[in-house]
Amino acid sequence: MCFPSQKDGVLTTETVLQYFISFTWLRSTIAFFQCLLFAPQNRNLTDVSILCKYTHLHKLELQNNKVKDLSCVSHMPALAILDASHNEISEFFGFQAPKNLKVVNFSHNRMTKMRDLSEFSSLSKLTLDNNNFSEICGLEPCVKLTHLSLANNKISRISSVDKAPLIQLNLSGNKLTRIEGLENQLNLQVLDLSHNQISSLNGLQNIHMLCLLNLQKNMISEIQECKHIRNLLLLRDLNLLENPVQDQPDYRLSVVFLLQHLTALDQENVSPEEKVSAVNKYDPPLELVAARDHMKHLVYQMMQPQLLYDSTLPGVDSPYPMLVLTGPQCCGKRELAHRLCQELCEYFAYGICHTTRGAYFGEEDGVDYHFVTEEDFQNMILMGKFIQTVEYAGRRYGLSRDAVEEVAREGLACCVHMELEGVLSLKNSHFEPRYILLIPTQVEKYVEHLKNRDLYSPAQIDLAVSRVEMYADTNRQHPGFFDNVIASDDWDEAFQTLKQVVKEYLVVEEPGREESARQTGLYPSMHIHTTTRTKSGLNQDWSRIKPTPGLKWPQNMANENSVA
């Protein structure tokens, strides 16, 4: 449509009437048009005072002009929507407040200072982009404000927004160096802080409704900063483009792992395959860790000259008798393993594992562990020396083939202790031990025991306690995974129960048959007779297996899972 030209940028009555008449074709009454006025745009208007006469206006659009004075709005009590963007206005809300004013756009003007908006309590959306504001103030009375945009100003600190029930907040292109003042924004869903100088995500922890977070072109350099937003479970879209953190190795997988609820990262969708890869890399399931560990050692073993091991005799189809004590840190498994081997030395000998940790007070090298350097441990892996290895609390532990073979050469069953990860790895091997879980049932007593040893930091104690539940969950979720479960709150009581359980495993043959058995078998006093657990924990009959006389695993033991 065409409008008469204005003299010197002044909006005239003729122009306004022409504007109204142009819409009469669309509606039946002029009264309606007094409520909705879309004033001429891009016409270099400087004076719109004529609009004081139009008191029933509901919507006023004056964008892309040269207006400096909006005092005419004081005469529009029904005004609800005002767009005066791209003008030359310098005074912030320089008019009396229309009581129903809800939406205001003052972007691309010349405003420098905000004032108290107590009179504008109905505001719900305020856009102030591309002005010269250096401070946010005066917004406390705006208790209905849900959308606020102050992009491309000079703001260095977030303030005055804690009482506004914001849903969307845009502060991109400012001078922010940290995130603050958002602790009470419980409804905030969209937050744009791009193009600032922010180096930490601290300050976002409590915004649990946040769905989209834009931090493009800031100073975030550490992947661990994502831990501050790890509990924002509704966060789906995160943008960290043009931050130093992108130069970190495996940046994308690391962020996807820490924030597994994301569906988009850096403007690219996060695929299910990425999430699986991230979990497998940084927190793989124990079963996957065990499978990798077993495959690694198997490959390195195959690269070495092949030998006939003592533990495979007298028949390759016969399972070598082993006993594995497992449980969380300081549950007594090492101490009870030593004691069992001492009292039942005619049946068992202790299998000494290797570790890269230092010896604790009272421990002896070659008795409790083989204490080795990280380099020596790695060389043993490359030489195919280990059956299984695990890493716990930053230290490595491993059961070597030689440790088992030294016991096997003595004609005894090998008794070892290990963490759950080691059990899972060993279950992938050809060995088929009996597994006994020693588990604390009184957490307070267990924590006190850890503290009394004066060896562990609070973080290490917390980790040990959390693993108690992991062992318990494994026992509940995988029936038959452990052959027996014994409470280890009192080590003396636990040992008596352990000894009784092991004696039930052991069945001594008749004296008349023993001499004959000694002449025919490698293990002169042992006989295995059991119901086996397959690698998945299921049972199948092994009653036919009788490699050597003397020691028996009773057929029903695989189905027993008792807590003493």
Order of alpha helices (4+ residues) and beta strands (2+ residues): alpha-alpha-beta-beta-beta-beta-beta-beta-beta-beta-beta-beta-alpha-beta-beta-alpha-alpha-beta-alpha-beta-beta-beta-alpha-beta-beta-alpha-beta-alpha-beta-alpha-alpha-beta-alpha-alpha-beta-beta
